[in-house]
């Protein structure tokens, strides 16, 4: 799995994955043009859309789907070090579920790839590559 990011202008970037492109930018107060989500918003979007996928799959496999699933993700900005924390995922189902079905939905959303990645600290290697200096 890979995405490629290219600077377009100032703090505006294009993000490419397979044949898809997303624009990432900063609000005007951070020197951007507010033409796309910020990196932390994209992280929340990844978590929310992954949770929604797993919720929809749960409903589909049990023939419970009767409308659109909606998900909201909230997180707080924390400091030292600067990061997001205290995530809350709210899954709104299109129809009523029994207590047993709600527990099943909860287990299903807990299986989300992005959720599991955030719950298990991944190894992140950062490489800086520059052109060779000419003497």
ABEGO torsion letter per residue (X at the ends): XBBBBBBABEABBBBBBEABBBBBBBBAAAGBAGABBBAAAAAAAAAAAAAAAAAAAAAAAAGABAEBBBBBBBBBBBBOBBBBBGBBBBBBBABBBBAAAAAAAAAAAAABAAAAAAABBBBBBBBBBBBBBBX
